[in-house]
Amino acid sequence: MDVIYQGKEVTFEGAFKSKGAAYEGVPGFVGFYLLRRDADKADDGYNYMSTSIWNSRQSFENWKSQTGLIGQSAHCPQCVSTSSEIAVKSSPAYFEGKLTILGEKS
């Protein structure tokens, strides 16, 4: 999760949006979500969560090593360079998917 300074939300969201094309054609990349908490103020100050989805951990690791993002925020490199201006830097957490439930196809 990321703590974004008040008034910097548009800058933060724009940094992620501008990275969309960078994922096109990346082997193993499935999708990406940037979620903003639906609340005016959160008790703990966290108001964004970003998640990328890959077909395997190896695909993700390959992408990180090819882009030089090992040890950095893999989702938003430009957010790292300006993090002190727009956000409190957070440490990434990695989760392995165990269950997928999809709704009816429209």
Secondary structure in CASP SS format (residue, H / E / C, confidence):
PFRMAT SS
TARGET T0000
AUTHOR 0000-0000-0000
METHOD secondary structure of the structure
MODEL  1
M C 1.00
D E 1.00
V E 1.00
I E 1.00
Y C 1.00
Q C 1.00
G C 1.00
K C 1.00
E H 1.00
V H 1.00
T H 1.00
F H 1.00
E H 1.00
G H 1.00
A H 1.00
F H 1.00
K H 1.00
S C 1.00
K C 1.00
G H 1.00
A H 1.00
A H 1.00
Y H 1.00
E C 1.00
G C 1.00
V C 1.00
P C 1.00
G C 1.00
F E 1.00
V E 1.00
G E 1.00
F E 1.00
Y E 1.00
L E 1.00
L E 1.00
R E 1.00
R C 1.00
D C 1.00
A C 1.00
D C 1.00
K C 1.00
A C 1.00
D C 1.00
D C 1.00
G C 1.00
Y C 1.00
N C 1.00
Y E 1.00
M E 1.00
S E 1.00
T E 1.00
S E 1.00
I E 1.00
W E 1.00
N C 1.00
S C 1.00
R H 1.00
Q H 1.00
S H 1.00
F H 1.00
E H 1.00
N H 1.00
W H 1.00
K H 1.00
S H 1.00
Q H 1.00
T H 1.00
G C 1.00
L C 1.00
I C 1.00
G C 1.00
Q C 1.00
S C 1.00
A C 1.00
H C 1.00
C C 1.00
P H 1.00
Q H 1.00
C H 1.00
V H 1.00
S H 1.00
T C 1.00
S H 1.00
S H 1.00
E H 1.00
I H 1.00
A E 1.00
V E 1.00
K C 1.00
S C 1.00
S C 1.00
P C 1.00
A C 1.00
Y C 1.00
F C 1.00
E C 1.00
G C 1.00
K C 1.00
L C 1.00
T C 1.00
I C 1.00
L C 1.00
G C 1.00
E C 1.00
K C 1.00
S C 1.00
END
